[in-house]
Amino acid sequence: MSKTFRYTLLSLRDLAVSAGPFIVLAATLLGLAYGWLDPNPPKRVTLATGPAQSAYEEFGKRYAKILAEDGIEVVLVPSQGSADNFRLLREGKADLGFVQGGTLQSRPEEEAALESLGSLFVEPVWLFYRKSALPPASTGAGLDSLTQLQGLRVNLGTAGSGIPSLMGKLLASNNIELSSLKVSELEQTPATVAFLGGQLDALIFASAPESLMVQMLLQTPGIGLMDFPQSEAYSRRFAFLSAVVLPRGVVDLAANIPAQDVRLVAPTTALIGRKETHPALLQLFVQAGQRIHGGAGWFKRARDFPNLANNELPIAAEAERGIRNDKPFLQRYLPFWVANLVERMWLVMGIILAIMLPLSRIVPPLYEFRVRSRIFRWYGQLRDIENRIESGQPAGELVDALVDLEQRAGKTTVPLSYASELYALRNNIALVRRKLLPATG
């Protein structure tokens, strides 16, 4: 090992020893801040979706695929629908879930634990009916009023779907008693089979147009879709409803399906999360939502969704930032885990830096003292030898002590910037030796 390297290595070692307490203090503060802020999210999250073949299930699969890109496993929890999802969220059995407008049950103590990540899409109320089930006088005009359902066999879906509660409000607004309908509560798939088989006259559910069931029923001969001519009135009566239009030919332009514009009412579906869910996970879900729901569709233009409108719960801070602003700068260029750690720790790191900078000013004096002390410690022994010369001790013993001192001091190594002081020590040893020369003759 060369001397230059030894000197350099030694100086770095001294610097490390001098700065060691401050490094330990900074690391301790950083560790405490990391434990308090918990910047990195868990790698597993649960999402309440919906029944098989529903739009909720399809969207859940898309979220899972996108979050898997950042190493997050999204466990999809099947359910009966919106109301069931809301129950799972309240009971803490899911971290996030799709909840339809109008599902909330006005329980402040339970809803206080929940927050919205924004409105994702509208879910029109699809009221399909068998044209053959209508009275002859109504066959040509089709179904355009809820009052025409009286006496028909109607499936409202299971209680967990949310549609029974919604339809209960709509029917009540039309002064229609449920007892005037032949109501069934089958799940969506069995109900559709019964509907197509002629055991049901009408089938009602709320779903995004991406639902395979919707796509199929819209193109099935002999099946009609109810027009809501009073859609604007419904939207004024119920804040969670919007009036939407299914444009003529949007399903199939060549076959002109539907043959005319169909007016519908549609609650807005939001992604609801528990407040205890890690903020970084909420951020990822908001970003995924923009990719999934940001395009144009049957009832929306590009970038209409996600949005902050029509939410019945407080908006999460992460959702508000994510929807209103672009993707965070660091996440555009760094892996999510690195960017997220810096974004959530930068303020704490700045505070720690502000504390450590003034304290670090004493590191150079400590470093200098440590290096120079290896030289100055020999001056105590040299002064002792000089005092013994003046007291008249035998010169032979003092010569031996001086030679021993010189040999040990000669093995001292210091950084090159302090070499002058080492040579000064050697010169001073030589001065004391000259004082001994007359005594030794």
C-alpha positions in Angstrom: 0.0 0.0 0.0 1.5 3.4 -1.0 2.1 6.0 1.6 -0.1 8.5 -0.4 -3.0 6.0 -0.2 -2.3 5.4 3.5 -2.4 9.1 4.2 -5.5 9.6 2.2 -7.2 6.6 3.8 -6.2 7.8 7.2 -7.7 11.2 6.7 -11.0 9.8 5.5 -11.0 7.6 8.5 -10.5 10.5 10.8 -13.2 12.4 9.0 -15.6 9.5 9.4 -14.9 9.2 13.1 -15.3 13.0 13.6 -18.6 13.1 11.7 -19.8 9.7 13.1 -22.1 11.1 15.9 -23.8 13.4 13.5 -24.3 10.7 10.9 -25.8 8.5 13.6 -28.1 11.3 14.7 -29.2 12.0 11.2 -29.9 8.3 10.5 -31.8 8.0 13.8 -34.0 11.1 12.9 -34.6 9.7 9.4 -35.5 6.3 10.7 -38.0 7.8 13.2 -39.5 9.9 10.4 -39.8 6.9 8.1 -41.6 4.9 10.8 -44.0 7.8 11.5 -44.8 8.7 7.9 -44.8 5.1 6.6 -44.1 6.3 3.0 -44.2 3.0 1.2 -47.6 1.3 0.8 -48.4 -2.4 1.5 -48.1 -4.6 -1.6 -51.6 -6.0 -1.3 -55.0 -4.3 -1.4 -58.6 -5.5 -1.6 -61.1 -4.1 -4.1 -64.8 -4.9 -3.8 -66.2 -5.3 -7.3 -69.6 -6.9 -8.2 -71.3 -10.0 -9.7 -69.8 -12.1 -12.4 -69.8 -10.6 -15.9 -70.7 -7.2 -14.5 -69.0 -3.9 -15.4 -67.7 -3.7 -11.9 -65.9 -7.0 -12.3 -64.4 -6.0 -15.6 -63.2 -2.7 -14.2 -61.7 -4.5 -11.2 -59.6 -6.7 -13.5 -58.3 -3.6 -15.3 -57.3 -1.9 -12.0 -55.5 -5.1 -10.9 -53.6 -5.3 -14.2 -52.4 -1.7 -14.0 -51.4 -1.7 -10.3 -49.5 -5.0 -10.9 -47.1 -2.9 -13.0 -46.0 -1.2 -9.8 -45.9 -4.5 -7.8 -49.2 -4.1 -6.1 -51.5 -7.1 -5.8 -55.2 -6.1 -6.1 -57.4 -8.9 -4.6 -60.8 -8.7 -6.2 -63.7 -9.3 -3.8 -66.9 -10.4 -5.6 -70.1 -9.0 -4.3 -73.8 -8.6 -5.1 -73.2 -5.0 -6.2 -73.1 -1.5 -4.9 -74.9 -1.9 -1.6 -72.9 -5.0 -0.8 -69.7 -3.1 -1.6 -70.7 -0.3 0.7 -71.3 -2.9 3.5 -67.9 -4.5 2.9 -66.3 -1.0 3.2 -68.1 -0.1 6.4 -67.2 -3.4 8.0 -63.5 -3.1 6.9 -63.6 -6.2 4.7 -62.4 -4.3 1.7 -60.1 -1.4 1.3 -61.8 0.1 -1.8 -65.0 -0.6 -3.7 -67.3 0.7 -6.5 -70.4 2.4 -5.0 -73.3 3.7 -6.9 -74.9 7.1 -6.2 -77.9 6.8 -3.9 -76.5 3.7 -2.1 -75.4 5.6 1.1 -77.7 5.0 4.0 -77.1 8.1 6.1 -75.1 6.6 8.9 -72.6 9.3 9.8 -70.7 7.2 12.3 -70.0 4.6 9.7 -69.5 6.8 6.7 -67.0 9.0 8.6 -64.4 6.2 7.9 -64.9 6.5 4.2 -63.9 8.9 1.5 -64.4 9.2 -2.3 -61.7 8.9 -4.9 -63.9 10.7 -7.5 -66.7 9.8 -9.8 -65.7 7.3 -12.4 -68.7 6.8 -14.8 -72.4 6.9 -15.0 -74.5 3.8 -14.6 -77.7 4.2 -16.5 -80.8 2.4 -15.2 -81.4 -0.2 -17.9 -85.1 -1.3 -17.9 -85.4 -4.0 -20.6 -88.7 -5.4 -21.3 -90.2 -8.1 -23.6 -92.3 -6.4 -26.2 -94.7 -9.3 -26.3 -95.5 -8.7 -22.6 -97.0 -5.2 -23.2 -100.7 -4.7 -23.9 -101.5 -4.5 -27.7 -102.2 -0.8 -27.3 -98.7 -0.1 -25.9 -96.7 -2.3 -28.3 -96.1 0.3 -30.9 -95.1 3.1 -28.5 -93.1 0.9 -26.3 -92.5 1.4 -22.6 -92.0 5.0 -21.5 -93.4 5.2 -18.0 -92.9 3.3 -14.8 -96.6 3.2 -14.3 -96.8 0.8 -17.2 -94.9 -1.8 -15.1 -97.9 -2.5 -12.9 -99.0 -6.1 -13.1 -95.8 -7.2 -14.9 -93.3 -9.7 -13.7 -90.3 -7.5 -12.8 -86.9 -8.5 -11.5 -85.3 -5.7 -9.3 -82.2 -7.7 -8.4 -80.8 -8.7 -5.1 -80.6 -6.3 -2.1 -76.9 -6.1 -2.4 -77.0 -4.7 -5.9 -78.3 -1.3 -4.9 -81.0 -1.2 -7.6 -83.9 -2.2 -5.3 -83.3 0.8 -3.1 -82.9 3.1 -6.2 -86.0 1.7 -7.9 -88.0 2.0 -4.6 -87.3 5.7 -4.7 -88.3 6.1 -8.3 -91.5 4.0 -8.0 -92.5 5.9 -4.8 -92.1 9.2 -6.7 -94.6 7.8 -9.2 -97.0 6.7 -6.5 -96.5 3.1 -7.4 -96.7 0.5 -4.7 -94.3 -2.5 -5.0 -97.3 -4.7 -4.3 -98.7 -3.7 -7.7 -95.7 -5.4 -9.4 -94.8 -9.1 -9.5 -91.3 -8.6 -8.0 -88.5 -11.1 -8.1 -85.0 -10.7 -6.6 -82.8 -12.9 -8.8 -79.2 -12.2 -9.4 -78.3 -10.6 -12.7 -77.3 -13.7 -14.7 -80.1 -16.1 -13.5 -82.6 -13.2 -14.0 -81.3 -12.6 -17.6 -81.8 -16.3 -18.4 -85.3 -16.2 -17.0 -86.1 -13.0 -18.8 -84.9 -14.4 -22.2 -86.9 -17.7 -21.4 -90.1 -15.8 -20.9 -90.4 -16.2 -17.1 -90.0 -12.5 -16.6 -91.5 -9.5 -18.4 -89.0 -6.8 -17.3 -85.4 -6.8 -16.1 -84.0 -3.8 -14.3 -80.3 -3.2 -13.4 -77.9 -0.3 -13.3 -74.6 -0.8 -15.1 -72.0 0.9 -17.2 -72.5 0.2 -21.0 -69.3 -1.9 -20.9 -71.3 -4.6 -19.3 -71.5 -7.7 -21.5 -75.1 -8.2 -20.4 -76.1 -4.7 -21.6 -74.3 -5.2 -25.0 -76.2 -8.5 -25.5 -79.7 -7.3 -24.5 -79.5 -4.2 -26.6 -79.0 -6.4 -29.7 -81.5 -9.1 -28.8 -84.7 -9.2 -31.1 -88.0 -8.8 -29.3 -86.3 -6.9 -26.4 -87.0 -3.2 -25.8 -85.3 -0.6 -23.7 -87.5 1.8 -21.8 -87.3 5.4 -22.7 -87.4 7.9 -19.8 -89.0 11.0 -21.3 -89.0 12.6 -17.8 -85.3 12.0 -17.3 -84.6 15.7 -16.6 -87.4 15.8 -14.0 -85.9 12.7 -12.3 -82.4 14.4 -12.2 -84.0 17.5 -10.6 -85.8 15.4 -8.0 -82.8 13.2 -7.1 -79.4 14.8 -6.7 -77.6 11.5 -7.4 -79.2 11.1 -10.8 -78.2 12.5 -14.1 -80.2 12.7 -17.4 -78.3 10.9 -20.2 -79.1 10.0 -23.8 -78.3 6.8 -25.6 -77.7 8.1 -29.1 -79.4 6.6 -32.1 -77.1 4.0 -33.8 -74.4 4.1 -31.1 -74.7 0.3 -30.4 -74.6 -0.7 -34.1 -74.4 2.0 -36.8 -75.0 -0.4 -39.6 -78.1 -2.0 -38.0 -79.2 1.4 -36.5 -79.4 0.2 -32.9 -81.1 1.8 -31.2 -83.5 3.1 -33.8 -83.9 6.5 -32.0 -82.4 8.4 -29.1 -83.3 6.8 -25.8 -83.5 9.0 -22.7 -82.2 7.4 -19.5 -81.5 8.3 -15.9 -78.1 7.4 -14.5 -76.6 7.4 -11.0 -72.9 8.2 -10.9 -70.5 5.5 -9.6 -67.6 6.5 -7.5 -64.6 4.6 -6.2 -64.8 4.7 -2.4 -61.9 3.9 -0.1 -61.4 3.7 3.7 -59.5 6.6 5.2 -57.0 4.2 6.8 -55.9 3.0 3.3 -52.4 4.0 2.5 -52.3 7.4 0.6 -49.8 6.0 -2.0 -52.3 3.3 -2.9 -55.0 5.9 -3.3 -52.7 7.8 -5.6 -52.1 4.7 -7.7 -55.9 4.0 -8.0 -56.6 7.6 -9.0 -53.9 7.4 -11.7 -55.3 4.0 -12.9 -58.8 5.5 -12.9 -57.7 8.2 -15.3 -56.3 5.5 -17.7 -59.4 3.3 -17.5 -62.2 5.9 -17.4 -60.7 8.9 -19.2 -61.6 7.9 -22.7 -64.8 8.8 -24.7 -67.9 6.5 -24.4 -71.6 6.2 -25.0 -72.4 8.8 -22.3 -69.2 10.8 -22.0 -66.6 12.7 -23.9 -62.9 12.1 -23.5 -61.5 13.3 -20.1 -65.0 13.9 -18.7 -64.2 11.2 -16.0 -62.9 10.8 -13.4 -64.2 14.0 -11.8 -65.0 15.5 -8.5 -68.8 16.1 -9.1 -71.8 14.2 -7.7 -69.9 12.7 -4.8 -71.8 11.9 -1.6 -68.7 11.5 0.5 -65.8 13.9 1.2 -63.1 13.8 -1.5 -59.8 12.2 -0.5 -56.8 14.6 -0.7 -54.9 12.3 -3.0 -57.9 12.1 -5.4 -58.2 15.9 -5.5 -54.6 16.3 -6.3 -54.5 13.4 -8.8 -57.6 14.5 -10.8 -56.8 18.2 -10.9 -53.0 17.8 -11.6 -50.8 15.8 -13.9 -48.8 12.8 -12.8 -46.2 13.9 -10.2 -42.9 15.0 -11.8 -40.7 12.3 -10.2 -43.0 9.5 -11.2 -42.6 10.4 -14.8 -38.9 9.4 -14.7 -38.4 7.2 -11.7 -39.9 3.9 -10.5 -43.0 4.4 -8.4 -41.4 3.2 -5.2 -38.4 5.6 -5.5 -40.5 8.6 -6.5 -43.1 7.9 -3.8 -40.4 7.7 -1.1 -38.8 11.0 -2.1 -42.2 12.7 -2.5 -43.4 11.7 0.9 -40.0 12.2 2.7 -38.7 15.4 1.1 -40.1 17.7 3.7 -38.8 15.7 6.6 -35.4 15.3 4.9 -35.3 19.1 4.5 -36.0 19.6 8.2 -33.3 17.1 9.2 -30.9 18.9 6.8 -31.8 22.3 8.4 -31.0 20.8 11.8 -27.8 19.1 10.8 -26.2 21.9 8.8 -25.5 24.1 11.8 -24.3 21.2 13.9 -22.0 20.0 11.1 -19.9 23.2 11.5 -18.1 21.6 14.4 -17.0 18.6 12.4 -14.0 20.4 10.8 -12.6 21.5 14.2 -13.1 18.0 15.5 -11.3 16.5 12.5 -8.4 19.0 12.9 -8.1 18.3 16.6 -8.1 14.5 16.1 -5.3 14.7 13.5 -3.2 17.3 15.3 -3.5 15.5 18.6 -1.4 12.6 17.2 1.4 15.1 16.9 0.9 17.2 19.9 0.8 14.3 22.3 4.6 13.9 21.8 5.3 17.4 22.9 4.4 16.5 26.5 7.1 13.9 26.6 9.6 16.2 24.8 8.9 18.9 27.4 9.4 16.4 30.2 12.8 15.4 28.8 13.8 19.1 28.5 12.8 19.7 32.2 14.9 16.7 33.3 17.9 18.2 31.4 17.5 21.4 33.3 17.2 19.5 36.7 20.5 17.9 36.1 19.5 14.3 35.6 22.2 11.9 34.0 22.5 12.6 30.3 22.7 8.9 29.3 19.2 8.2 30.5 17.8 11.3 28.8 19.5 10.4 25.5 17.8 6.9 25.5 14.5 8.6 26.3 15.0 11.1 23.5 15.9 8.4 20.9 12.9 6.3 21.9 10.7 9.4 21.6 12.1 10.2 18.2 11.6 6.6 16.9 7.9 6.5 18.0 7.2 10.0 16.7 8.8 9.0 13.4 6.1 6.3 12.9 3.3 8.8 13.2 1.4 9.3 10.0 -0.8 12.3 9.2 -2.5 13.7 6.1 -0.2 15.6 3.8 -1.9 18.9 4.7 -0.6 18.4 8.3 3.0 17.3 7.3 4.5 20.6 8.2 3.5 20.2 11.9 5.0 16.7 11.9 8.3 18.1 10.6 8.1 20.8 13.2 8.0 18.1 15.9 11.1 16.5 14.4 13.0 19.8 14.4 12.0 20.5 18.0 13.3 17.0 19.0 16.6 18.0 17.2 16.8 21.2 19.3 16.5 19.3 22.5 19.2 16.8 21.4 21.6 19.8 20.8 21.0 20.8 24.4 22.1 17.4 25.5 25.2 17.3 23.4 27.3 19.5 25.9 26.2 17.3 28.7 27.4 14.2 27.0 30.6 15.7 25.9 
